[in-house]
Amino acid sequence: MFGSIGFSEIMVLFVIALLIFGPRKLPEIARSVGQAMREFKKAGEEVSRSLEEPVDEVRERLYQMDEEQRWRS
């Protein structure tokens, strides 16, 4: 998930964040980051869906045209 970042690097980042923001603010920041990631994923899925729908329509039209050509031959 984190690529080449190991457990010790994650722990160092966590300790630095704890020192900078404090124990009271850290859960709030983590919650905000989680919500932002969830919204980003949701937006990406919506973009994918909006791009897939026209492609599916074109694919269906091409299939119908191909079927019509077969019946004409």
C-alpha positions as CSV (number, residue, x, y, z in Angstrom):
1,M,0.0,0.0,0.0
2,F,2.8,2.4,0.9
3,G,5.2,1.2,-1.8
4,S,8.8,1.1,-0.5
5,I,7.9,2.7,2.9
6,G,8.6,0.2,5.7
7,F,7.1,-0.1,9.1
8,S,9.9,1.8,10.8
9,E,9.5,4.8,8.5
10,I,5.7,4.8,9.1
11,M,6.4,4.8,12.9
12,V,8.9,7.7,12.5
13,L,6.3,9.7,10.6
14,F,3.7,8.9,13.2
15,V,5.9,10.1,16.0
16,I,6.8,13.3,14.2
17,A,3.1,14.0,13.5
18,L,2.4,13.3,17.2
19,L,5.0,15.7,18.3
20,I,3.9,18.4,15.9
21,F,0.1,18.2,16.3
22,G,-0.3,16.6,19.7
23,P,-2.4,13.7,20.9
24,R,-5.7,15.7,20.8
25,K,-5.4,17.0,17.3
26,L,-4.0,13.8,15.6
27,P,-7.2,11.8,15.5
28,E,-9.1,14.7,14.0
29,I,-6.4,15.1,11.3
30,A,-6.5,11.3,10.6
31,R,-10.3,11.5,10.3
32,S,-10.0,14.4,7.9
33,V,-7.4,12.6,5.8
34,G,-9.6,9.5,5.7
35,Q,-12.6,11.5,4.5
36,A,-10.6,13.2,1.9
37,M,-9.2,9.9,0.6
38,R,-12.8,8.5,0.5
39,E,-14.1,11.5,-1.5
40,F,-11.1,11.3,-3.9
41,K,-11.8,7.6,-4.5
42,K,-15.5,8.3,-5.0
43,A,-14.8,11.1,-7.5
44,G,-12.4,8.8,-9.4
45,E,-15.1,6.1,-9.6
46,E,-17.6,8.6,-10.9
47,V,-15.2,9.8,-13.6
48,S,-14.6,6.2,-14.6
49,R,-18.3,5.5,-14.8
50,S,-19.0,8.6,-16.8
51,L,-16.3,7.6,-19.3
52,E,-17.5,3.9,-19.5
53,E,-21.1,4.8,-20.3
54,P,-20.4,6.4,-23.7
55,V,-18.0,3.7,-24.6
56,D,-20.6,1.1,-23.8
57,E,-23.1,2.9,-25.9
58,V,-20.7,3.0,-28.9
59,R,-19.9,-0.6,-28.4
60,E,-23.6,-1.5,-28.4
61,R,-24.2,0.5,-31.6
62,L,-21.3,-1.1,-33.4
63,Y,-22.6,-4.6,-32.3
64,Q,-26.0,-3.7,-33.7
65,M,-24.5,-2.4,-37.0
66,D,-22.5,-5.6,-37.3
67,E,-25.6,-7.7,-36.7
68,E,-27.5,-5.7,-39.4
69,Q,-24.7,-6.3,-41.9
70,R,-24.8,-10.0,-41.2
71,W,-28.5,-10.1,-41.9
72,R,-28.1,-8.2,-45.1
73,S,-25.4,-10.5,-46.5
